[in-house]
């Protein structure tokens, strides 16, 4: 499905970074792992700040567009085609992991999140934004399955060895290409791995 969706000539989620990520990018240290990177907007932005970034996605079409975007902006990113149901990030390798609108079934989250936590260096950050369960009745993006939508509890339980930095649910205006546009209910989450 994602190869088909990303085959569009346009960047369907735009080329500008997620605003929550951009607002908090100054807190991040590299290398950065970006989960479900898609067409590259977030990795390319972080690379423009001088961070080393690995964008992981199951779509080779999306990641090819990510590399083209990086080249057009004069930056370098690393990309890896991988299914997050099977992906195992390297332990202790990352200063930050970002997850921007990466909506995964609970069975995958329950396997992946402990591996993500393990992949962080001491003091490393996990930064996540996702549609909340309150998004279900809205037509402004996101999945139509409660299991794929997030709550603070769902996210928090995945990162027990990280200390809270920020956690909030809110309704905000999202303008990210043709697929994420309009008033949206989101969860925003930042935690720091204990030193």
Secondary structure as UniProt FT lines:
FT   HELIX           2..6
FT   TURN            12..13
FT   HELIX           19..24
FT   HELIX           25..27
FT   STRAND          32..35
FT   TURN            38..39
FT   HELIX           41..48
FT   TURN            49..50
FT   STRAND          53..57
FT   HELIX           60..73
FT   STRAND          78..81
FT   TURN            84..86
FT   TURN            91..92
FT   STRAND          94..100
FT   HELIX           106..119
FT   STRAND          120..132
FT   HELIX           133..137
FT   HELIX           146..148
FT   HELIX           152..156
FT   TURN            157..158
FT   TURN            160..161
FT   STRAND          162..176
FT   TURN            177..179
FT   STRAND          180..193
//
